[in-house]
């Protein structure tokens, strides 16, 4: 079975562009353009991994991660903050909110490969902070 990935960004062009790349390499991909829609998609689609922007107008990515972690999904979803908010404080808040990894925008192909490898390596979300090397 192919892994399911959710890409969340209020910038539709950015979300759709990344989705096309991820689809090309063989994953099932869905996009959401708001934090609220992300929560709905996670509940219904149960993706294996979600790449979530932090700075969104309705629910920010921190709140999305907190609410997802409160749901205690089994197996847990891997949450990746994909954001321009790349200060050390932003990273700390991302991990505290429940993200497994923090990746700065724009994402490089190498960083994207590392994130997707989390699925291939059988890593499950919510099991600690897997900071990007």
C-alpha positions, 0 to 999 in steps of 0.5 A: 500500500502506498503511503498517504501524505497531506500537504498543508499550506495556505499558499495554494501554489506552494502546496500544489507544487510540492504535491506534484513533486511528491506524487511523481515519486510515488506517494498518494498526496492530498492538499489542504489550504487551511489549518481547519481543513488539515484537521478534517483531512487528517481525521478522514484520510488518516495520512501517514505523514503531514507537511504543515506550514506554521503561519496560516490565518485560521489555525496556525500549524502549532495549533494543528499539531497540538490538536492532532497529538491530543487525538492519540492516533494509532499508529501516530502520524508523522508531523513535519513543520515546513515553514519559513519560520526558522528561528531557534525559538520557532523550532523549539515551539514546533517540537513542543507543539508535537512536530517530529521534524522542523524543515525550513522553506523552501524545502530542498530535494535532499530535505524532502528525501530525508522527510520521505525516508521517515516513512520508508524507515518505519518511523512513527510520529509522536515518538520524539524530536527528529531534528533535521541534520 
